Amino acid sequence: MSFLSRTLSRTATRTATHTILGAPARTPRAHRPLALPLSCSTSRAGGWAGSRALHFQAAQASDSEVSRVLREQETDVLILGCGVAGCSTALKAAEKGLRVVMVTSATDPLDCNSFWAQGGIIYKASDDTPALLSEDIMVAGAGVNDRKAVSKLAMDGPGCVEDVLLRLAPVPFDRHPDGSLALCLEASHNRARIIHWRDHTGRAITESLQETVAAHPNILLVSGVTAVDLAVAEGVEEHEDEPPQKGQEQQRLNHDHGRRCLGAHLMRVAPDATDPVPVRAAATVLATGGLGDLYEHTSNPASARGDGFAMALRAGAALQNMEYVQFHPTTLHLPGERSFLVTEALRGEGARLLNMQGEAFARRYHPQGELAPRDVVSRMIVSEMARTGAEHMFLDISHRDAAWLRGRFPAIDAHCRARGLDMTKQALPVVPAAHYFCGGVVTDLEGRTSLPGLFAAGEVACTGLHGANRLASTSLLEGLVWGVAIAELLAKKRKDGQDALWRKVVNTAPLAPIPHSLGESNQALPVAPPAQVEAYMAEIRRTLWEDVGVVRRPEGLAYASRHLRRVEAEVQAFYTSTRLSKDTVSLRNAAETARLIARAAARNTESIGTHYVETDTEEEEQEQMLHKAVL
């Protein structure tokens, strides 16, 4: 009996037990559609001919129209994803004269991970230095960070913020009456260096970036299109200058086979979509975000299923640090609802963690208490829940002024009040949830992967910056800094004549076929039953949450690795025998990525950062320590 037949009958029960999965996905505010003729031509003189605001909504067009628009584009840069990493790459590349196509599977481009970031983005304090920020990043990352990547972020970060977020796409960050930027403190930072817009900084940044993207004549934004696979050619003569040093084994393999990424196979997100369309580009940038939705409890949107990781793996790019899944300590715990992030900034402003008896417990576990690194705070909450038999802990900031709280954290206040909670008067029920991925597609300091022609930025990339655990408010800045770096490298290659060298290869090299179902037309295949897709996703989420979660055990990791390998095999067979759709493409990617996470976690026996492996001896020692502390 297959896994699917065993689990379909349990799906309803499991969904009822873990009610957080049954809630509807969060929807960002309505995006103002921008007009675009269905047919766009290109102009070598610079820019796209036709319209100033270039946003093509593929979901509202036919397959033939989508195919025509995509095939007509002779683009320099193809970007998959439209969050901070994708937008910053697009804007800086377009500013330097490169033609950019940026695609997203969402019908509303604001439906991306970056939109949901709450706390803020690192800038600089008046008495700050790159060394001080680097120290905080290294401590949070358990000292296994790539020091060159840490130095790059610390050195380049403030300049990128000023160039892109204050000049190119001005973001309305909170300011003091004198006009200076308001800075706040977050956990594990030694300075108040975080700039923000209320408690929804990701929204302000994403809206500003996307509005600027949509108005740029060198950028075509295509929504409602999903990437099925990267477009790869083999037997291509290598002309890369200064290849990256990371992922050397995979890099050598790609070099030996002349393998190169030349774009992606794209498909319209619609029930009647036909076969994928290959879109060629001299450079392809993965900016696809993270994988939080592979876990039962997550602060991420439903679209965060690890698409970029799986596509990169299939194309031949190296991945690393796949065991380092960061769990945010505080998401709102309300049965029947999807997790809602309660920002780190609340603890930076003095919020305390309380158990069911109203006792502050954080300093029993760590001298920094609530301001310890995220992995530590997540484990202390889980440990206290286990010790007291509680389903959640509490986060209390009701001692602060009510008017100030509502002004500083309006989104959290509104979300809570709509559910009968008032954070100005009561403590909020909280639990940890999967939040950010610290591993991913290996890149160098300029965003190059081990596969020539493929670049990566943002959460999908593993620059080595975060080590084993991410410091608060580094995520948006990393996407920004590496997005700018990729654009600058591509502009330099064009100036040096390397782009012209590749133009003929890009347009003529034969692409490797993408596997589906022995060449059958997509419409000839049966539609994948939604219940089967959800049954597989439910099993993936349950397995990762229970066995590859906040606290891990060797036997659980071994089981998860074996089980998810079997699930992936079943999903692959299911994928090739049913009609291609956004759901089946996403399911295939989710199963592959989940298997990679479990395998990496099972192979790493050392507890470090977010990868905390508990043995029987460690559990006994911890219980003795807590017993003494309570007494």
LINQUIDA-V677469 format. One record per backbone hydrogen bond with DSSP energy under -1.0 kcal/mol. CO is the residue of the C=O (numbers start at 1). NH is the residue of the N-H. If there is no record, write none. Layout:
co:CO nh:NH
co:CO nh:NH
//
This chain:
co:2 nh:6
co:3 nh:7
co:4 nh:8
co:7 nh:10
co:10 nh:14
co:11 nh:15
co:12 nh:16
co:13 nh:17
co:14 nh:18
co:18 nh:21
co:41 nh:49
co:43 nh:46
co:47 nh:43
co:54 nh:221
co:56 nh:58
co:56 nh:223
co:57 nh:60
co:58 nh:61
co:62 nh:66
co:63 nh:67
co:64 nh:68
co:65 nh:69
co:66 nh:70
co:67 nh:71
co:68 nh:72
co:76 nh:283
co:77 nh:101
co:78 nh:285
co:79 nh:103
co:80 nh:287
co:83 nh:87
co:84 nh:88
co:85 nh:89
co:86 nh:90
co:87 nh:91
co:88 nh:92
co:89 nh:93
co:90 nh:94
co:91 nh:95
co:92 nh:96
co:93 nh:98
co:94 nh:97
co:99 nh:76
co:99 nh:77
co:100 nh:220
co:101 nh:79
co:102 nh:222
co:103 nh:81
co:104 nh:225
co:106 nh:224
co:108 nh:111
co:110 nh:112
co:113 nh:116
co:114 nh:117
co:117 nh:202
co:118 nh:201
co:121 nh:195
co:125 nh:128
co:129 nh:133
co:130 nh:134
co:131 nh:135
co:132 nh:136
co:133 nh:137
co:134 nh:138
co:135 nh:139
co:136 nh:140
co:137 nh:141
co:138 nh:143
co:139 nh:142
co:141 nh:144
co:141 nh:468
co:146 nh:150
co:147 nh:151
co:148 nh:152
co:149 nh:153
co:150 nh:154
co:151 nh:155
co:152 nh:156
co:153 nh:157
co:156 nh:160
co:157 nh:161
co:158 nh:162
co:159 nh:163
co:160 nh:164
co:161 nh:165
co:161 nh:166
co:163 nh:168
co:164 nh:169
co:165 nh:171
co:171 nh:173
co:174 nh:182
co:176 nh:179
co:180 nh:176
co:184 nh:194
co:186 nh:189
co:191 nh:193
co:193 nh:123
co:194 nh:184
co:195 nh:121
co:196 nh:174
co:197 nh:200
co:200 nh:204
co:201 nh:205
co:202 nh:206
co:203 nh:207
co:204 nh:208
co:205 nh:209
co:206 nh:210
co:207 nh:211
co:208 nh:212
co:209 nh:213
co:210 nh:214
co:213 nh:216
co:214 nh:54
co:216 nh:219
co:217 nh:48
co:218 nh:100
co:220 nh:102
co:221 nh:56
co:222 nh:104
co:223 nh:58
co:224 nh:269
co:226 nh:267
co:229 nh:265
co:231 nh:262
co:232 nh:512
co:233 nh:260
co:247 nh:251
co:248 nh:252
co:249 nh:253
co:250 nh:254
co:251 nh:255
co:252 nh:256
co:253 nh:257
co:254 nh:259
co:257 nh:235
co:258 nh:236
co:260 nh:233
co:262 nh:281
co:263 nh:231
co:264 nh:279
co:265 nh:228
co:266 nh:277
co:267 nh:226
co:268 nh:270
co:270 nh:273
co:277 nh:266
co:279 nh:264
co:283 nh:78
co:284 nh:455
co:285 nh:80
co:286 nh:457
co:290 nh:306
co:291 nh:294
co:292 nh:295
co:297 nh:434
co:301 nh:304
co:303 nh:305
co:304 nh:293
co:306 nh:310
co:307 nh:311
co:308 nh:312
co:309 nh:313
co:310 nh:314
co:311 nh:315
co:312 nh:316
co:312 nh:317
co:318 nh:442
co:320 nh:440
co:321 nh:324
co:323 nh:325
co:324 nh:438
co:326 nh:435
co:326 nh:436
co:328 nh:433
co:330 nh:342
co:331 nh:431
co:334 nh:337
co:340 nh:332
co:343 nh:346
co:344 nh:348
co:345 nh:349
co:346 nh:351
co:347 nh:350
co:352 nh:396
co:354 nh:394
co:355 nh:358
co:359 nh:355
co:361 nh:364
co:362 nh:365
co:362 nh:366
co:366 nh:369
co:368 nh:371
co:369 nh:372
co:371 nh:188
co:373 nh:377
co:374 nh:378
co:375 nh:379
co:376 nh:380
co:377 nh:381
co:378 nh:382
co:379 nh:383
co:380 nh:384
co:381 nh:385
co:382 nh:386
co:383 nh:387
co:384 nh:388
co:385 nh:389
co:385 nh:390
co:393 nh:430
co:394 nh:354
co:395 nh:428
co:396 nh:352
co:397 nh:400
co:401 nh:405
co:402 nh:406
co:403 nh:407
co:404 nh:408
co:405 nh:409
co:409 nh:413
co:410 nh:414
co:411 nh:415
co:412 nh:416
co:413 nh:417
co:414 nh:418
co:416 nh:419
co:416 nh:421
co:417 nh:420
co:422 nh:425
co:422 nh:426
co:428 nh:395
co:429 nh:333
co:430 nh:393
co:431 nh:331
co:433 nh:328
co:434 nh:299
co:436 nh:326
co:440 nh:320
co:441 nh:462
co:444 nh:447
co:447 nh:456
co:448 nh:444
co:451 nh:454
co:452 nh:261
co:453 nh:284
co:454 nh:449
co:455 nh:286
co:458 nh:461
co:460 nh:441
co:462 nh:443
co:464 nh:146
co:466 nh:469
co:468 nh:610
co:471 nh:474
co:473 nh:122
co:474 nh:478
co:475 nh:479
co:476 nh:480
co:477 nh:481
co:478 nh:482
co:479 nh:483
co:480 nh:484
co:481 nh:485
co:482 nh:486
co:483 nh:487
co:484 nh:488
co:485 nh:489
co:486 nh:490
co:487 nh:491
co:488 nh:492
co:489 nh:493
co:490 nh:494
co:491 nh:495
co:492 nh:496
co:493 nh:498
co:493 nh:499
co:494 nh:497
co:497 nh:501
co:498 nh:502
co:502 nh:506
co:503 nh:507
co:504 nh:508
co:505 nh:509
co:517 nh:520
co:521 nh:524
co:522 nh:525
co:526 nh:579
co:529 nh:533
co:530 nh:534
co:531 nh:535
co:532 nh:536
co:533 nh:537
co:534 nh:538
co:535 nh:539
co:536 nh:540
co:537 nh:541
co:538 nh:542
co:539 nh:543
co:540 nh:544
co:541 nh:545
co:542 nh:546
co:543 nh:547
co:544 nh:548
co:552 nh:614
co:553 nh:557
co:554 nh:558
co:555 nh:559
co:556 nh:560
co:557 nh:561
co:558 nh:562
co:559 nh:563
co:560 nh:564
co:561 nh:565
co:562 nh:566
co:563 nh:567
co:564 nh:568
co:565 nh:569
co:566 nh:570
co:567 nh:571
co:568 nh:572
co:569 nh:573
co:570 nh:574
co:571 nh:575
co:572 nh:576
co:581 nh:585
co:582 nh:586
co:583 nh:587
co:584 nh:588
co:585 nh:589
co:586 nh:590
co:587 nh:591
co:588 nh:592
co:589 nh:593
co:590 nh:594
co:591 nh:595
co:592 nh:596
co:593 nh:597
co:594 nh:598
co:595 nh:599
co:596 nh:600
co:597 nh:601
co:598 nh:602
co:599 nh:603
co:600 nh:604
co:608 nh:611
co:610 nh:612
co:611 nh:608
co:612 nh:552
co:615 nh:619
co:616 nh:620
co:617 nh:621
co:618 nh:622
co:619 nh:623
co:620 nh:624
co:621 nh:625
co:622 nh:626
co:623 nh:627
co:624 nh:628
co:625 nh:629
co:626 nh:630
co:627 nh:631
//
